[in-house]
Amino acid sequence: MSAPLPWGETQPPWTIGQVKHLGSVTLGKMLQTKDSGRDVLAPYMRAANVQPDGVLALDDVKEMWFSPSELGDLTLQQGDAVVVEGGQGGFGRAAYVGEDLDGWGFQNSINRIRPNAGNSGRFLAYYLIALRATGFIRRYCNVVSMPHLTAEKLAAIPLPLPSGPEQHAIADYLDRETSQIDVLIAAQERFMRFLRERRGAVVDLLLEEASEHRQVPLRYVAADITVGIVVQPSQWYVDNGVPALRGVNVRPGRIVLDDLVFISEDGHRHYRKSQLSTGDVVVVRTGQSGAAAVIPESLDGANAIDLLVIKPGKRLLGSYLEMVLNTPATRERSSVEVVGSIQGHLNVAALRALTIPVPPVDKQQEMTDRWREQAEEIDTLIAKTERHIELAKDRRIALVTAAVTGQIDIPKEA
């Protein structure tokens, strides 16, 4: 089956070729952890070093063994483009190598494109960044399970073939324009961090009031603390049934219904202990462990998958507990209790032992009301800032896509 065209119905004003017509594609070497007796220990580039939007993150570098001939073949020099070969999260990410990386090699999670004389690695990197952002790479690889953008597939990607000087002019133009957008995005992200710090400071002030009251282990003020479905939950999945919340649905202080799954009535009855009621608090135990949200009335009667479920007792309001659990100080204390060497889990025992200040219920309600009033203003600003960042990123991709496919005229001074 022929590959879809990345530029849609708008034909670029240049001859159409393939990536291999602008440069050679080389896959790196498999990870080698032992010296064969004549090898060289050298730093290598891997998938984690190639970040979104063309960023090379070289602050976390690992080493492996290369033969002298491999190091000679798998060099990384200024002008190359590197592309992630596989993995659900990062396949197809591309970046430009802006300096010679003397003595480096690269792993087989990376494809290197070395441009032919006169061609631009920056143009190639921008082009591939646009293809990934617009979904072409995923469609092209026909992802079913673990995706791979092999050297052969990468070399065969359809590509407009502007002249060498045109490629360099496009890359220069995009360097200037995207840097301005990136400055704007960075400023908005700094503002977001400030807003979140301010949000945390509001809670800290409220908890200073609560600290006058005795710290109590959570097990003494919760009616029950349990865990959701953890053993093969997918066996209960149905298209329409009982909503089942997972870690992806829980953010600090809110429930999001993206990627919501449903389980059968039989599964719901089988797991009565994790059935949810209005006012319960669910806590993420894997990944973003410690994030907590109270169950709204609209999700009364739902179930939980791999979440910790707290049913507050008479001395504890769910809304107050949600506020306390999401404070930076409590999240930090929770993270210390995470167990598991690869993907940590916050367990029931740790949550039961967690101490929190427990003022009278009417004081809890007053504090929660004050918190929500102040947090609502901050959250509105956060939502607007997130939208500005999203629009700026969309603008960046639209600009890159238009430039590398010939949909806009590049100024002559570029």
C-alpha positions, -999 to 999 in steps of 0.1 A, spaced: 0 0 0 14 34 -9 21 59 18 -3 88 24 11 122 12 22 143 41 11 176 25 -24 166 17 -39 179 -15 -16 209 -18 12 200 -41 46 215 -31 63 236 -58 92 213 -60 100 178 -74 89 150 -50 114 125 -40 123 106 -8 144 112 23 171 90 8 175 115 -20 188 141 4 210 120 26 220 85 38 201 68 66 220 47 92 207 28 122 228 27 153 242 -4 171 225 -27 197 234 -19 233 267 -37 242 275 -39 279 307 -59 278 341 -53 263 350 -80 237 387 -73 245 395 -45 220 365 -22 223 362 14 233 339 27 260 322 58 245 291 80 251 262 72 229 229 89 218 197 71 226 160 78 222 157 97 255 182 123 242 158 133 214 130 154 229 99 169 212 101 200 190 137 192 179 153 195 213 185 175 219 189 168 257 225 158 262 226 163 300 219 126 307 245 106 287 253 69 290 282 49 277 286 16 260 313 -4 242 321 1 205 347 -14 183 370 12 167 354 5 133 319 10 147 329 43 162 342 53 129 310 45 111 285 57 138 298 93 143 276 123 150 287 156 135 273 190 129 247 189 101 233 155 109 197 149 117 187 121 142 154 104 144 140 80 171 134 46 156 109 30 180 87 31 211 51 43 217 61 76 233 88 88 210 91 71 177 96 96 149 110 124 171 137 143 151 164 168 160 193 186 143 228 179 156 243 214 159 278 205 168 303 178 163 300 152 191 335 139 190 340 103 202 302 96 203 282 68 188 245 61 187 223 32 198 199 13 175 170 33 189 183 61 167 185 66 129 210 91 117 205 110 85 237 124 70 228 150 43 245 147 9 268 177 0 248 209 -3 217 196 15 205 208 49 201 186 80 181 214 96 156 213 67 153 175 71 148 178 109 121 205 105 103 184 79 103 153 101 91 173 131 62 186 110 53 150 98 52 137 133 32 166 147 6 163 120 2 125 125 18 114 93 45 93 109 19 73 129 -2 66 98 29 58 78 41 33 103 6 17 105 10 14 143 -6 -17 158 15 -26 188 51 -15 192 59 11 164 91 12 145 103 38 120 130 16 105 159 29 85 142 16 53 109 32 61 126 65 70 146 65 38 114 60 18 93 88 33 80 112 5 99 145 5 98 177 -15 132 184 -30 140 221 -30 175 231 -40 202 232 -14 201 270 -11 163 269 -8 166 243 20 191 265 39 169 296 34 139 277 48 158 264 78 172 299 85 137 314 83 123 287 107 152 292 131 143 328 135 105 325 135 103 294 158 128 310 183 104 339 187 75 315 193 97 295 217 105 326 238 67 333 241 60 297 251 88 298 277 74 330 292 39 315 294 54 283 310 72 305 336 39 322 344 22 288 348 48 277 373 43 310 392 5 304 393 9 269 406 33 280 432 8 307 443 -19 280 444 2 259 466 10 289 489 -27 295 494 -31 259 507 0 262 528 -14 292 546 -47 274 553 -29 244 566 -9 266 590 -43 272 606 -51 235 606 -17 227 622 -30 240 655 -50 208 656 -37 173 664 -21 153 636 -39 120 632 -30 89 611 -55 87 582 -67 52 593 -83 67 624 -105 92 605 -113 72 573 -141 47 573 -121 25 548 -90 27 527 -87 2 499 -74 -3 464 -93 -6 431 -92 -35 406 -56 -45 400 -58 -81 386 -65 -81 349 -91 -53 349 -93 -55 311 -112 -88 313 -142 -68 326 -140 -40 299 -172 -34 278 -182 -6 254 -210 6 277 -213 -2 313 -202 11 347 -176 39 345 -142 29 359 -117 55 369 -80 50 363 -49 70 371 -52 89 338 -85 102 350 -72 117 382 -55 151 384 -48 171 416 -83 183 427 -102 172 396 -115 142 376 -110 142 339 -131 119 317 -107 115 288 -99 79 280 -126 67 305 -132 30 304 -163 10 314 -166 -24 331 -195 -49 330 -221 -51 358 -207 -85 367 -173 -69 372 -188 -41 392 -206 -65 416 -174 -86 419 -154 -56 431 -178 -41 456 -149 -29 478 -138 -3 451 -173 9 443 -173 47 446 -197 71 463 -201 108 462 -175 124 486 -150 95 484 -114 104 475 -94 86 449 -56 87 450 -32 78 421 -9 49 432 11 44 401 29 71 380 18 105 393 14 89 427 -3 110 454 -26 131 431 -60 131 447 -96 141 437 -130 138 454 -157 119 437 -185 142 424 -222 133 424 -221 125 387 -197 96 393 -216 81 423 -217 44 417 -186 42 395 -157 19 402 -119 23 403 -90 6 386 -55 6 403 -65 36 424 -64 40 462 -99 47 475 -106 65 507 -140 66 523 -140 94 548 -154 88 583 -177 112 602 -148 134 614 -134 140 579 -148 158 548 -137 144 514 -132 179 500 -109 188 529 -89 156 525 -85 163 488 -71 197 496 -46 183 522 -35 154 500 -27 177 471 -5 201 490 32 200 479 42 189 514 19 160 516 27 149 480 64 149 490 57 128 521 37 104 500 65 101 474 89 89 501 65 60 507 64 49 471 76 13 466 87 -5 435 120 -3 416 107 6 381 73 21 384 66 29 420 33 23 438 18 42 467 2 14 488 -27 12 513 -4 8 543 15 40 535 -18 59 531 -32 45 563 -2 57 582 -1 92 567 -8 118 594 -29 148 586 -43 177 608 -80 171 616 -98 202 628 -136 200 635 -158 193 605 -172 229 604 -137 243 603 -128 218 575 -158 231 555 -148 267 561 -112 261 550 -123 242 519 -148 270 509 -120 296 513 -96 275 493 -120 269 465 -129 306 462 -92 316 459 -82 286 438 -110 292 413 -94 326 403 -60 310 399 -74 280 380 -91 303 355 -57 320 349 -40 286 346 -66 274 320 -62 306 300 -24 303 300 -25 266 290 -47 276 261 -22 303 250 6 278 252 -14 253 231 -22 279 205 14 290 203 25 253 198 -1 249 171 11 281 154 47 267 155 38 234 138 16 252 112 44 275 104 70 247 101 46 226 80 38 254 56 75 263 52 89 229 45 61 220 20 63 252 1 30 267 11 44 300 20 70 322 3 102 325 23 115 361 25 145 367 3 165 380 33 161 345 48 
